[in-house]
Amino acid sequence: MKKIAIVGAGIAGLTAACLLKRRGYDIRVFEQGTNVGGVMRSVREGEYLAEFGPNTILESSPEVSEFFNSLGLENRKVYPENCAKIRYIVCRGKLVALPMSPPAFLKSNLFPPRAKFRLLCEPLIPSRKSRKEETISQFVKRRLGKEILDYAINPFVAGTYAGRPDKLSIEHAFPKLHNLEKEYGSVIRGQIQMKKSGRKPPKIISFPNGLEEFPQAMYKEINPQNVYLNAKVENINFDKSGKVEIETVDQKYQASKIIYAGTAYGLRNIKINKEPLDFPILDKVYYPPVTVLCLGFKRSDIKHSLNGFGFLVPEKEQAFVLGTLFSSSLFNNRAPKDHVLLTVFIGGARQPQHALQTKREVVSSTIYDLNRYLGVTGQPTYTHFTKWEKSIPQYEIGYGDCKKAFAHIEQKYHDLRLIGNYREGVSIIDTIRYAQKVVASI
Ligand SMILES: Cc1cc2nc3c(=O)[nH]c(=O)nc-3n(C[C@H](O)[C@H](O)[C@H](O)COP(=O)(O)OP(=O)(O)OC[C@H]3O[C@@H](n4cnc5c(N)ncnc54)[C@H](O)[C@@H]3O)c2cc1C
């Protein structure tokens, strides 16, 4: 039976391991940490349920839905309450609902009349001929106008990438948006066409005990015996007979292939045939720090109805936090009776220094923001603090060269494949889909 070694037990590594095992390969997973799931972790403490990293999956791919079902998760999925359709943006210090339809957009006071007029003119703007890479800011300002950038796209980029639109590449970070202009000549025209195609909008999901149910289901199927925890891979050696040997501090393992499912920057810490990989460009892939703060409050200590998904803060509003999910409004059983759970995101590429502050400083500045936006008065009844010193890879301008470097590495070492959120999209769905694609090609 062919042996395959997998480095990293995040969702990319676990997906690959699970699918390869189903195809009859003898797999071993090496994880440097003490648990599986990577950034996907959940904990129930009393009646609160805290997520350490991601909170929801946008189930937008039938192949991934089938994969969830095959893991026995079909009946475990939970969907957000109806109120989740309301999403707030902070505008001049107040929460304003983001308009979700054209009539709501025309009525909304989130954007001034000139911004609405500018947006409606978008189909008349000729598409760009130059092939020079654009940032998200440049693309959005050119096509949709500055106000849409400041009060819709800027907070959205903070909510998805913890990123900055003036740094990220539209082509690599939001390829679908980029392609609308290329294919239809206009973002609005493209969206109308896509709506006409009758595709159902993807569903947002979680699980009763949080997202960690997903990696745990894979861990069970892989069999914990095949997963080594506290096992940091430091060396990979390829010999001429086509064997690969991987080395951790205290063990060696021989396989015929290796799948690296760690991080882009981590690749340079592994020695291949005794040498560090000669691709210094990988050191430039920026993973900004993000702190995730889950706070419980008595319901009576918050004035806002919390009727919605949560709120995002545009950079112009100069807040401490990037955004907040109304976690107990979204899903049942996330907080005790008469209490609520909020999940707050802090730092990112916009304000990395905020994420690196002490717990006490972060909690205090966060409560200041929650007081002004939601009317929070009391002290938290529950706190869960997670600091990710390196969170999400930023697909910045020039990311195409990093992608070329990944392809070169795979060409140079035929038996090494690279998967993970640094390849073809940072979302959970994109990460799973890329792992599925790579496994199918083996
Ligand atoms: C705070 C936060 C919130 C997010 N929210 C969402 C969300 O709501 N929805 C969404 O779709 N996406 C979200 N994301 C993005 C998504 O969660 C991640 O992109 C995805 O989970 C990454 O999976 P991965 O397997 O590629 O990487 P990781 O989860 O980083 O896993 C990589 C694993 O490899 C291990 N490893 C690395 N090097 C070695 C080595 N040398 N030896 C052994 N092990 C090694 C690491 O310890 C780690 O466990 C969020 C991300 C963060 C950080």
The ligand as an ORCA input file, in Angstrom:
! r2SCAN-3c Opt
* xyz 0 1
  C      -9.535     34.428     13.122
  C      -9.938     33.759     11.835
  C     -11.276     33.784     11.438
  C     -11.659     33.179     10.244
  N     -12.995     33.156      9.891
  C     -13.394     32.456      8.802
  C     -14.777     32.245      8.540
  O     -15.658     32.621      9.331
  N     -15.120     31.542      7.408
  C     -14.175     31.066      6.531
  O     -14.541     30.469      5.504
  N     -12.844     31.206      6.789
  C     -12.441     31.865      7.908
  N     -11.099     31.963      8.208
  C     -10.121     31.346      7.281
  C     -10.048     29.817      7.442
  O     -10.415     29.444      8.718
  C      -8.634     29.337      7.182
  O      -8.164     29.872      5.969
  C      -8.542     27.818      7.112
  O      -9.136     27.215      8.243
  C      -7.062     27.443      6.987
  O      -6.881     26.041      6.984
  P      -5.453     25.423      6.647
  O      -5.546     23.966      6.870
  O      -4.994     25.908      5.316
  O      -4.435     26.125      7.675
  P      -4.286     26.066      9.257
  O      -5.596     26.050      9.927
  O      -3.355     27.197      9.574
  O      -3.568     24.689      9.532
  C      -2.199     24.463      9.251
  C      -1.694     23.442     10.249
  O      -0.381     23.031      9.887
  C       0.402     22.902     11.056
  N       1.806     23.007     10.663
  C       2.430     24.032     10.044
  N       3.729     23.757      9.839
  C       3.953     22.509     10.329
  C       5.110     21.665     10.416
  N       6.308     22.048      9.949
  N       4.970     20.441     10.987
  C       3.775     20.021     11.463
  N       2.652     20.802     11.430
  C       2.735     22.018     10.856
  C      -0.088     24.051     11.931
  O       0.225     23.852     13.297
  C      -1.594     24.013     11.663
  O      -2.290     23.192     12.563
  C     -10.689     32.551      9.413
  C      -9.335     32.515      9.817
  C      -8.964     33.105     11.022
  C      -7.526     33.036     11.465
*
